[in-house]
């Protein structure tokens, strides 16, 4: 079968490898659609593991069922998640599923930018979900990234009617806008440097979409809940500036290791600001994300800007890394 092998952001090669063989409890999935995540183009994070096949926002069709599998059949349309928790460790039992060692080491093989993947038994058990009728494979690729957003809102204590700010209007930031709109935020503002993405933020429900100039506080005020979706120190510092007393800052996008941020500790302490971070999504968040997409409470098809074949994966990475006039880029290996 064909796979897109990542060596670095500018070196992605179409190569041949054997189609995976499955064992007891496993599934073989024909990948119909696989989204390119913003984390896929974080070269400082990915290149140290290269060469490898990336792609974790996957939807497809079951083509083979391993011995002992119950509840799944050839021809089923599904979405799968690559990281799944053990559900028994102290982290899982305390509701911190994304801190689980099992979650951080599980994956399917070889990766979503390939024609087929092997879904291990543990992923079959708690990381595979039926695509409801009416939900396309392309829409299914949004389930995992939306689950990450929903977990962030859940653990950061988001409440309806709060004044919310999203810093960064990439795919994650725009999913935050859509989720906040659907869940009843009082006012939604976004900050970004890109005019195209600011326009999309307004289209998707933001009440205000501005560039982060020095006078932005005077123009838009302060916020109860801020989601930082841009991996830049300036974005973090802007959150410190714009959070209201008693407010919450959710760090969604990571900074490169070693990057330092100036922290106005006295102001944050005096004003009772809560700061938290989020990584991945738990199975419960996948279920909620799928329900919100299936019910059209959070429509996602209008976020798709590019549909590319496997041979065009390098072009897809270029589009996502450039972050200019693209939002969601989806690879379709059997296109």
ABEGO torsion letter per residue (X at the ends): XBBBBBABAABBBBBBBBBBBBBBGBBBBBBABBBBBAAAABAAAAAAAOBBBBEABBBBBBABBBBGBBGBBBGBBBBBBABBBAGABAAAAAGBAAABAAAAABBBOAEABBABBBBBAAAAAAABBBBBBGBBAAAAAAAAAAAAAAAAAAAAGBBBGBBBBBBEABAAAAAAAAAAAAAGBABBBBBBABAAAAAAAAAAGBABBBBBBAAAAAAAEBBABBBBABBBAAAAAAAAAABBBGBBBBBABBBBBGBBBBBBAAAAAAAGBBBBBBBEBBAAAAAAAAAAAAAGABBAAAABABBBBAAAAAAAAAAAAAGBABBBBBBBAAX
